[in-house]
Amino acid sequence: MPVDLEDASGYRGVAEAAFHPATEEELLEILRRAVAERRPVTAGGAHTGVTGGGVPVGGWYVSLDRLRSVRVLRGRAIAGAGVLLADLQAEAARSGQFYPPDPTEHTASVGGTVATNASGSRSFLYGDTRRQVLGLRVALLGESPDAVRIAEFARGDKVDFPVPRLPLPETTKHTAGYRLGGPMDWVDLFVGSEGTLGIVTEAELRLKPAPPGLLAGVVFFPSDDAAVEAVERWRESATPRMLEYLDRNSLGLLRSEFPEIPPDARACVLFEQELDADGDDEIDRWQRRLVSARALVDGSWFTLQEGPGSSADRERFRRFRHALPKAVNELVRRNGFLKLGSDYAVPVSRNRDMLAEYRRRLEAGFPGQYVIFGHIGDAHLHVNLLPRAQQEYAEGSELMVEFARCAVALGGTVSAEHGLGKRKAHLLPLQYSESEIQAMKDVKARLDPLWLLGQGTLFPMDQTSLMAAQ
């Protein structure tokens, strides 16, 4: 019977049937049937995606949520696609290690983060998921049921067919379409492909030793310019693993839950600095940085964690960092319209330009109806636009496309960590030419010759195709 599905963005879809295989062999049997019957297949898991990539538009839905095995070794972990990041981090912590990617949603699954090349707050130091993947096990389809199989790919295994070279943006993160060309291997090809080339069943992931200490700060500033200037200095003078930003409107949404936010704060930067066994010198350097940055030092929050444990202050920091999405979602429910969110990034040298464009257009058209926050260390700031009427939603949708064009013009990307899925597949032609997108489609046709996987994701389906899929 039909199954209704929805992701964290509110994107909804319907599958003819849903399956929850507990083993790779069970998955292969489902896929062999799908190939024999020409059934489209959409893979999913924890439903934390925000672009509809894991939501079907017909056909079958296959959840990987039961593939939950995890083994932690020295320097690496072997995790099933259904393992939640929170569980992976807990297992790693027992051996004095941690997994570098830190997406906001800790209930995301390993398979989903590999599919979208997720990153998160620690990407400033450690980069995106792609940099942490050492190997993959992938279910591949073919033209006949006999061709369906599990293939294993290790980092360094070269793709065995000619791969076209497509331009990459000048950003630290990018996950719009397939990463083709340059020094790449099979792992590079599958990471970020959003379940359209194969279905990842297991990943070998790099773990790092937990640092002896961690200095964290929630630093408030009297102006937005002071916050941005501080970040630009810290990029050059420090090695934090996190540089996150909240604008004035974001702080306004959080004041009811955190009344201790200074009344004169107009922006905020969160940082985390790993410390070695003797971190006193680094702590002294941060004290000097904060004073010279014109921060509201007396009203800011700091904590020093030594060892693998967690402190009350660290828990407050975690709550603060994750409180904004919750507050935004509550406002969205009251407004009655989906939020419009960006995932654009630009070269770090153009961060001010992109931020200025955001502010100019949003203040002119949607004053008080937006927040700007996110990974300012990577020049990857998210805009959440919060419409209250259908006309505002339509105008906001057009503005988001204009922002995407601006990001590309500045050398950036239309997706830095969430992927394009179905909701944002229309942005791919802003990033790549028709011939470049055709090169991606040629790669898909080689690995998924019947075009059964992830229909509508990355490459929008026309109305006829959608009706056929349903």
N, C-alpha and C positions, 0 to 999 in steps of 0.2 A: 504494500500500500504506500501511497505517497508520504514523504517525510519532509516536514518543514525545517529549515535550518537558518541560522543567523550568526553573524560574527559580531565582534565587539563594536564595530562601527554602526551596527544596525542594518547592514546589508542583508537582505533575505533572499532565499531561494528554495527550490523544491527538488527533491530527488525522487525517482520512481521507487527506489529501495535503498536501504542503508545497511552496510556490513561492518562488523568489528572483528577482523581476524586477530587471533591470538598468536599466530606463528607466521613465518614467512611462507611456509607451504600452503597454509590456508589463504593467504593473500594471493599467491600464484594461482590457486584454483579459481578464485574469484576473477582474476584478470584474464585467465584463459577463457572463462565463460563470456566475459565482456568482449573479448576479441572475436569469439565465435559468433556472438549475437550482434556485434557491432554496437555495443552499448558504450556511450561516453562515460568516463570515470573521473570523478573529482576526489582527490585525497585531502583529508583534513585531520584535525586532532583536537587541540584545546580550544578552538574557536576564539582565540585572542587576536586574530588578524583584524586589520582595519581597512582593507581594500577589497574584500570579497573574493580573494583568490581561493579560499578553502570552502566557498559556498557554491553548490552546484546550480546549474540552470537547466536541470533535467538530467536524464541518465542516472547512473548509480553514484552513490556517495560511499567512499571507503574511509573509515576512521582508523587511524593507527594508534589509538589511545591505549590499546592493550599490549603494545610492544614496549614494555616497561623495564626490561632488564638493564642493569648498569653494573659495570665492573670498573673499579678505580685502581689504577696502577701508578707507579712513579712517573710523573710527567704527562700522563694521559689517562683518558677514560673511554671506555667502550659503552655507548649508550644507545638504547633503542629509540626509535623515532618518537614514541609516546612518552618518554621520560620528561617530566616537568623540570624546568630550570631550577626551581626551588629544591627539588629532590636531588638533582645533580650537584648543586652547591653544597647541600647538607652532607652528601656522601664524600665529596672532595674535602670538606672541612675536617672530617674525621681523620684524614691522613695528613693534615696540615697543608692542604692545597686549596686552590680555588680556580674556577673557570672564568677567564677574563671578561667575555661579553656580559653586559648587565642591562638588558632591556628593562623598561619600566615595569612590564608585566611579568612577574616571576612565575606565573602559572602558564606561561607559554611553553610549548613543547620543543624538544630538540629538533624534531623534523620540521616544524614550522619556522624556527629560526634559521635553519639551513636553507629552507626553501626561499626565504626572503632576504637572506644575508643580513640578518638583524645585527644591531650594534648596541646602542644604549650609552649610558653615562660614562663608562670607562673607555670609550672608544678613543678619547683624546690620546691616551697612552698606548692602548693595546689594539686599536683598530677594530675592524668588523669581524663577523663570524668567519668569513672566508680565510682570514689569517690564522684561525685556530683549528681548522679542520685538517686532520692528518690522513683521513681515509673515509670511504663511504661504501655501504652496501646499498645497491639500487635495484628495484624491480623494473625491468625493461619490457616493453611490448614489442610486437612485430606484426607482420601481415597475417599470421596464422597462430592458433593457440600453441602449437609446438615451439614457436619462437619466443614465447614468454619465459623469462628467466630472471634469476638473481645474478647480478654482476658485481664484482668487488673491485674497487679502484683505490689505489694508494697515491698519496701525494707524489708527484713526479711521473706518474703514468701518462704518457703523451697520447693525445687524441689521435686516432689512427685514420683520419680522413682530413683532407685540406680544410682549414678553418679560415674564413675570410677575416681580414684585419679591419675592425671597426674602431672609430675614434673613441677615446675615453675622456670624460670631463676632467678638468683640472681641480678635482676635489679630493678630499681624503676618503670619502665614502661614495659609493654609487651602486644602485641596484635597480636600474631601469633597463629591462630587457636582458639579453644574454651577454655575458662578458666574453667577447670574441677577439682573437688576435693577440699579438704580443706573446710574452712568455706565459703560456697557460697549459693546463693539463685537464684530465677528466674531472678532477675535483673542482677546478675553477668553473668548468662548464655547468656542472649540476648545482653548485651553490648559487642561489639567487635566481634559479630558473622557475621557481614558483610551481613546481609539480607538473610542468608541461612537457618535460623531456623524459622523466622517469619518476618513480616514487621511492624516496629514500626510506630505507627500513632501519638502518643503523649507521652511526657515525663514530669515528675515532677522533677524539677532541683533545687538544693540548690543555694541560693543566699547569698552573704556575705555583711555586711555593708561596704560602701565605707570608706576608711581610712581618717582621718582628713588631712593628708599630705602625699606626696610621693616625695622621693628623687630619681632621676634617673641620671645615668651617662653612657656616652660612653667613656670608658677608653682605651687609646692607650698604647701599650707597644713596647719597642725597640727590643724585641725578643719573639719568640714563647714560649721558656722555662719560661720567666718571666711571661707571661700571664697564663700559666698552673699552675705554682707555686702559683700565686695569687689566682686562683680559689680554689686550694686545701686548702689554708689557710682560705679563706672566707667561705668555706663549714663548717668549724669548729667554726669560730669566729663570724659569722654574720647570720642573718635570712632574706636575701633578698627573694623576691618572683620571681626574675628572675636572671639567670646567663647565658648569651648567648655569643657565641664566633664567631669571624670571623678571618680567616687566612690571610696570606700575599696576596695570589692570589685574595681573596675576596675583600680586600681593593683596589687592583689594578683595579678591575672592577668598583669600585665605585668612584674613584678619579675624573673622568671627571664630575660627578654630584655633588661631594662634594670635591672641591679643597682645602677646609680647613683641610682635613686629614693631619696630620703632615707628612712631607716627610720621616722622619726616623721611622715611625710606621711600625711594622712588624706583629702585631696582635692586636686584639681589644676584649675587654670584655664589654658587656652591663649589667648593673644591675639596678634593681629597689628595693627600700627599703620603705616599708610602715612605716609611722611615726604616733605616737600617738599625743595627743593634745600638748604635750611639746616635740618636737623632737630634741631639740638642742643637747642633749647628744649623740644621735645617729648620727647626722651630724658630730660632733666632732670625734666620733669613726671612721667614714668613712674617714675623712681627714687623720687620723693617718694610717689607713690601706693602703691608696693610696700611701703615702710617703714611707712606709716600703716595698711596693710591687715593687718598682722601676718603677713605671708607669711614662709615659710622662704626668705628671699632668698639666703642663702649656698648653699643646696642647689638652687636653681632654675636653669634654663637660659635663656640669652638669646643672641640673635644679631642682628647688624646687617648687612643686605645692601644694598649700594649698586650700582645699575645692574641690568641685566636678567639677569645671570648667577646661578648657583646655587652655594651654598657647602656645605661638608661639614656644618656645623651645621644649615643649612636642610634638608638631606637627612635628618639625624637627627630633626629635628622632624617631617618628613613621615612617616618610618617610625613614629615614636611615635604620631602621630595615627591612622594607619591600622592599627596593630598590634592594637588591641582587637577589631575585628570578626573578624580572623583568629584570635585567641586564643579568642574566644567560639565560633566555628565548630568549632575543634578540640575544645573541650569538648563541644559538641553531638554531634559524631561519637562521642566516647567514651561519652556518656550514652545514645545510641541513640534520642533523641526530638528532634523539631523544637523549636527555641526558640520562645518566645512573646514577640513584640515589640510595643511600643506606638509610636505616632506622634502622640500627643496633644500639643496645645499649649493654653496658657491665656493670658489677659491678663498682661502682665508684672507687674502689681500683685498677681497671685495666684500667682506662682511659688513662694513659700515654702509656701503652703497646699497646692499640688499635690505638692510635694516631700515635705512632712510626711506626707501621706496615703500616698504611695508607701512611705515608710520604715516607717510604722506597720504597714501591712498585710503588707508583704513580710517584715519582721523577725518578725512573729507567725507567718506561715505558711510562709515559705521562707527562713529564715536561711542566708546563705552561698550561695544558689542564684540570685542575681540580680546584675545590674550596672545602674547608672544613669549615663547619659552623654549628651552631645550639646550642643545649641544653647541654652545657658542664657541667652544674651543675649536670645533671643526667647521665653524661658519655654517652650521646646520641648525637653524632655528625653526621651530614649528609655529605656524599661525593657526589658531582655532578661531574661526568666525562663527558667531552665534546668532543666526537669523531668528526673527520672531514672526515673520509673515512670509507668504509665498513669494511676493515680489522681492523681498530682501534675499530670500534663498536664491532666486534666479539671478539677481544682480551679483550676489556673492559668488555664485558659481562662475560667472564670467570673469570676475576679478581674480579668482584663483587661477584661471587659465592665463590671464595677463601676468600674474606673478610668475607662473611657470616659464612664460616666454622671457621674462626679465632674467630669471635665474640662468637660463640657457645662454642668453646674450652675454652674461657676465662670465661665461665659461663653466657654468654649474650643471646640476643634474635635476631632473624632475622627480627623482626618487632616490633618497639616500639610505633608507633602512627598512621601509615598510613594503617595498615592491609596489607594482601597479595594479595587480589583481584585475578585477572587472570594473570597479568603480573608477579607476584612474587609467585604464588602458588607452583612453583617448589622448593621453599626454605623450605617449611614445613617439608619435610623428613630430612632436615639437623637439625631441631630442635627436631623432635620426631621420634620414631621408627615406624615401620610398624604396630605393634600391638597398639601403642598409637594413631596413626592416625585412625585405625579401630575403636577404642573406640569413637573417635569424630564422625565418620560416623554412628555408632550405635545410637548416640544421635540425629543426623540429621534424620535418618530413623524413629525415634520415633515421631518427631515433624513435619516432612515433608515426609510422607511415600511414596509419588510418586516422590520425588526428583525433584520438579518443581521449587523451589526457588533458584535463583542465580546460575544457572548451569555454571560450569567452575570456579567459585570463590572458593578459598581455596583448592578444590579437582579438579585437572585438568581432563577434559574430554578427552577420546580417540577420534580418528578421526571419528570413526563410530558414536559416540554419538553426536559429533559436527555437522555432516552432518544431523543426524536425527533432531536435534534442529533447524537447519536452513530450 
